[in-house]
Amino acid sequence: MSELSENKDRIDTSDPNQMFQEELAKFDADPDPEGDPNQDLSAIDTRPLSGGGPSPLHAADESFIQIAQRSDIGSIRMRNEDHCFSFVAGGGGDDPPIPFALAIVADGMGGHHDGHVISRRVTRHISQTLLEEIFLAMVQGQAVRSPIQEIMTRAVRSANTQISTDDPEKEGGTTLTCALIVGRRLYLIHVGDSRAYLLTNQMLQQLTTDHSIVKRLEEAGHITAEEAAVHPQRNLLYRAITGHDLEFDIFTCSLPQRGKVLICSDGLWGSLNEPEIIAILDRPGLGLQAQIEALVDTALENGSADNVTGIILDFRLR
């Protein structure tokens, strides 16, 4: 794969325990933490979504995160190259734990050897690393040993190393979009053309940038967005996890008090426009699992020729 842009890794180099302690302090004392200066979400209205109220299992003032996911082989492919993982920790009482959720979507590169194996290996390695080094420390009441972004970066680089091979017949690759919520902060690490979105107050914001040749052409003004959507080479990537040189995007931002994060493979977002996504995620009376089922079913009905995978994280954070 060609590397067409500068390295965008942005690593937090603060004191190793700072990020964990800051999140703990925010969760305990600050109902409205300031956003990251590099990620301006101030324009987003944080009033409750019209598509539903709090779960009856949660008190009105209690923080919670709920997750729903689905991965479908689709109607054309012989196997599912996508792999996904989700985990959410909940709790209650006088001293509830910091909200924590992890969601990963990896889309194996179907034109390469064992893309489905690569996506599975990468997903499992990264999820294991993040849960062991971040979540277990939180559960045990210990400070996280390194900044969260540093742990995420190390996990992705380690996964990339693990799939490296000298045998060209066994080379493979995968995209990766990994979303981690700790307290009121969202951490994202991303490479390829899977996507992450944030929905709040019927506004959908794409948080990731596609690492595709066609997206580069669109950004340079050579083609329009409409032309990019139907371009014959729209699935050609210039960045992916392949076991070779790796570049990826990583950033963190403050979340609104309420909203939804959607991460998905291109088999989903490539067959739904943004109004369709908003209409499903914000539909009154539609449960969370029904929402992800509707997203996948609609993508298939719209003619998606790929595997279709999505994860929704519905959150309310004090």
C-alpha positions in Angstrom: 0.0 0.0 0.0 1.3 3.5 -0.8 1.6 6.1 1.9 0.2 9.3 0.5 0.1 11.6 3.6 2.1 12.6 6.6 1.9 10.6 9.9 -1.1 11.8 11.9 -0.4 9.9 15.1 -1.0 12.3 18.0 0.1 10.9 21.3 -0.6 12.3 24.7 2.8 12.7 26.5 1.5 13.9 29.8 2.2 12.2 33.1 1.4 8.5 32.9 -1.4 8.7 35.6 -2.8 12.0 34.5 -5.5 10.9 32.1 -7.0 8.4 34.5 -6.9 10.8 37.4 -8.5 13.6 35.3 -11.3 11.3 34.2 -11.9 10.2 37.8 -12.1 13.8 38.9 -14.4 14.8 36.1 -16.8 11.9 36.8 -16.9 12.7 40.5 -17.0 16.4 40.4 -17.6 18.1 37.1 -20.9 17.6 35.3 -19.7 19.5 32.2 -16.0 19.0 31.5 -14.3 21.2 28.9 -13.8 19.7 25.4 -10.5 18.9 23.9 -9.2 22.2 22.3 -8.4 20.3 19.1 -11.9 18.9 18.8 -14.6 21.5 18.8 -18.0 20.0 19.5 -19.4 23.2 21.1 -21.9 23.8 18.3 -23.7 20.5 19.0 -26.9 20.9 21.0 -26.8 18.4 23.9 -30.6 18.4 24.6 -32.1 14.9 24.9 -32.6 13.0 21.6 -36.2 12.8 20.6 -35.9 9.2 19.7 -36.3 7.8 23.2 -35.9 8.3 26.9 -33.8 6.7 29.6 -33.9 3.0 30.0 -36.3 2.0 32.8 -33.4 0.2 34.4 -31.6 3.5 35.0 -32.4 6.4 37.3 -32.9 9.8 35.6 -29.6 11.2 36.9 -27.5 8.0 36.5 -24.8 7.7 33.8 -25.1 4.7 31.5 -23.9 3.3 28.2 -25.8 0.7 26.2 -24.5 -1.2 23.2 -26.1 -3.0 20.3 -24.2 -4.7 17.3 -24.8 -6.8 14.3 -22.5 -8.2 11.6 -24.1 -9.7 8.4 -22.3 -11.6 5.6 -24.6 -9.9 3.1 -26.2 -11.3 -0.1 -23.1 -11.6 -2.3 -19.9 -12.4 -0.4 -19.0 -16.0 0.3 -17.7 -15.2 3.8 -17.8 -12.4 6.3 -14.5 -10.5 6.2 -15.7 -8.1 9.0 -15.1 -8.6 12.6 -16.4 -6.6 15.6 -16.2 -6.5 19.3 -18.0 -4.6 22.0 -17.8 -4.3 25.8 -19.6 -2.1 28.3 -19.2 -1.9 32.1 -22.1 -0.6 34.2 -22.7 -0.2 37.8 -24.7 1.8 40.4 -25.0 2.7 44.0 -23.5 5.5 46.1 -20.1 5.2 44.4 -20.7 4.0 40.8 -17.7 3.2 38.6 -16.6 5.5 35.8 -18.6 4.8 32.6 -16.5 2.5 30.3 -17.3 1.1 26.9 -15.2 -0.3 24.0 -16.3 -0.9 20.4 -14.2 -2.1 17.5 -15.0 -2.7 13.8 -12.4 -4.2 11.5 -13.1 -4.9 7.8 -10.7 -7.5 6.4 -9.4 -6.7 2.9 -11.3 -9.2 0.7 -8.8 -9.1 -2.2 -6.0 -10.3 0.1 -5.2 -13.7 1.6 -7.2 -14.4 4.8 -8.7 -10.9 5.3 -11.2 -12.4 7.7 -8.4 -14.0 9.8 -6.5 -10.7 9.9 -9.6 -8.7 11.0 -10.3 -11.2 13.8 -6.7 -11.3 15.0 -6.4 -7.5 15.1 -9.7 -7.1 16.9 -8.9 -9.7 19.5 -5.4 -8.4 20.2 -6.5 -4.7 20.6 -9.5 -5.5 22.7 -7.5 -7.7 25.0 -4.8 -5.1 25.4 -7.2 -2.2 26.2 -9.2 -4.2 28.6 -6.2 -5.5 30.5 -4.3 -2.3 30.7 -7.1 0.2 31.2 -10.3 -1.5 32.4 -8.8 -3.9 34.8 -6.7 -1.1 36.4 -9.9 0.9 36.9 -11.8 -2.1 38.4 -8.9 -2.7 40.8 -8.8 1.0 41.8 -5.3 1.5 40.4 -4.0 4.3 38.2 -3.6 3.4 34.5 0.1 3.1 34.0 0.3 5.0 30.7 -1.8 7.7 29.0 -4.8 6.1 27.3 -3.8 7.3 23.8 -0.4 5.8 24.3 -1.9 2.4 25.3 -4.1 2.5 22.2 -1.3 3.4 19.9 0.9 0.6 21.3 -2.0 -1.9 21.0 -2.4 -1.1 17.3 1.3 -1.2 16.5 1.6 -4.5 18.3 -1.3 -5.9 16.3 0.3 -4.7 13.1 3.5 -6.5 14.1 1.7 -9.7 14.9 0.2 -10.1 11.4 3.5 -9.3 9.7 4.8 -12.1 7.4 7.6 -12.6 4.9 5.4 -14.8 2.8 3.6 -12.7 0.2 1.1 -15.6 -0.3 -0.1 -15.1 3.3 -0.2 -11.3 3.5 -3.5 -9.7 4.5 -4.9 -6.5 5.7 -7.8 -4.9 7.6 -9.3 -1.5 8.4 -9.8 -0.5 12.0 -12.1 1.9 13.8 -11.9 1.6 17.6 -14.0 3.8 20.0 -13.3 3.9 23.7 -15.4 5.8 26.2 -14.0 6.6 29.6 -16.1 8.9 31.7 -17.1 11.8 29.4 -14.2 11.3 27.0 -14.2 9.5 23.7 -11.0 8.1 22.3 -10.8 7.1 18.7 -8.2 5.3 16.7 -8.8 4.8 13.0 -7.2 3.5 9.8 -9.0 2.6 6.5 -12.5 3.4 5.5 -14.7 2.1 8.3 -16.3 5.0 10.0 -17.3 6.5 13.4 -20.2 9.0 13.7 -21.6 11.0 16.6 -25.4 11.7 16.7 -26.8 14.3 19.1 -30.1 16.3 18.7 -30.7 14.9 15.2 -27.3 16.1 14.1 -24.9 13.4 12.6 -21.2 14.2 12.6 -18.6 12.0 10.9 -15.7 11.7 13.3 -13.3 9.8 11.1 -11.7 10.5 7.7 -11.7 7.7 5.0 -8.2 6.7 4.0 -9.2 5.9 0.5 -7.8 7.1 -2.9 -11.2 8.4 -3.9 -11.6 10.4 -0.7 -8.2 12.1 -1.4 -9.4 13.0 -4.9 -12.6 14.5 -3.4 -10.7 16.5 -0.8 -8.4 17.8 -3.6 -11.4 19.0 -5.6 -10.8 16.6 -8.5 -14.2 14.9 -8.1 -17.4 15.7 -6.3 -18.9 13.9 -3.4 -21.6 12.5 -5.7 -18.9 11.2 -8.1 -16.9 9.7 -5.2 -20.0 7.7 -4.0 -20.1 5.8 -7.3 -16.4 5.8 -8.3 -15.2 2.3 -9.4 -12.1 2.6 -7.2 -13.9 3.9 -4.1 -12.7 0.9 -2.1 -9.0 1.3 -2.8 -7.2 2.3 0.4 -3.9 4.0 0.9 -3.8 3.1 4.6 -4.7 -0.1 6.3 -3.2 -2.5 8.9 -1.1 -4.9 6.7 1.9 -5.8 8.8 4.0 -3.2 7.1 4.6 0.5 7.7 1.6 1.9 9.5 0.0 5.3 9.8 -3.3 6.0 11.5 -5.4 8.7 13.1 -5.9 9.0 16.9 -7.6 11.7 18.8 -9.8 12.3 21.9 -12.7 14.7 22.5 -15.3 15.5 25.2 -18.7 13.9 24.7 -22.0 15.7 25.1 -24.1 14.6 28.0 -26.3 12.5 25.7 -26.0 11.0 22.3 -25.0 8.0 20.2 -21.8 6.8 18.6 -22.1 4.6 15.5 -19.1 2.7 14.1 -19.5 0.7 11.0 -17.9 -0.9 8.0 -18.3 0.6 4.5 -20.8 -2.1 3.7 -23.2 -0.1 5.9 -22.4 3.6 5.4 -21.8 3.1 1.7 -25.4 2.1 1.2 -27.2 4.6 3.4 -27.2 8.3 3.2 -26.9 10.4 6.4 -30.6 11.3 6.6 -31.4 7.6 6.5 -29.0 6.9 9.4 -30.4 9.8 11.4 -34.0 8.7 10.8 -33.2 5.2 12.1 -31.1 6.2 15.1 -33.6 8.8 16.2 -36.8 6.9 15.5 -39.2 7.2 18.5 -40.0 3.9 20.2 -37.3 1.9 18.4 -35.1 0.0 20.7 -31.3 0.0 20.4 -31.0 -3.5 19.0 -33.8 -2.8 16.6 -31.9 0.3 15.4 -28.8 -1.6 14.4 -31.0 -4.3 12.9 -32.8 -1.6 10.8 -29.5 0.0 9.7 -28.1 -3.3 8.5 -31.3 -4.4 6.9 -31.7 -1.1 5.1 -28.1 -1.3 3.8 -28.9 -4.7 2.4 -32.2 -3.6 0.9 -30.4 -0.7 -0.7 -28.2 -3.1 -2.5 -25.0 -3.3 -0.4 -22.6 -5.8 -2.1 -20.4 -6.1 0.9 -20.4 -7.5 4.4 -22.4 -5.1 6.7 -21.3 -4.4 10.3 -22.3 -1.8 12.8 -22.1 -1.0 16.5 -24.2 1.6 18.3 -23.2 3.1 21.7 -26.1 4.9 23.3 -24.9 7.0 26.2 -26.0 9.4 28.9 -23.2 10.8 30.9 -23.4 13.2 33.9 
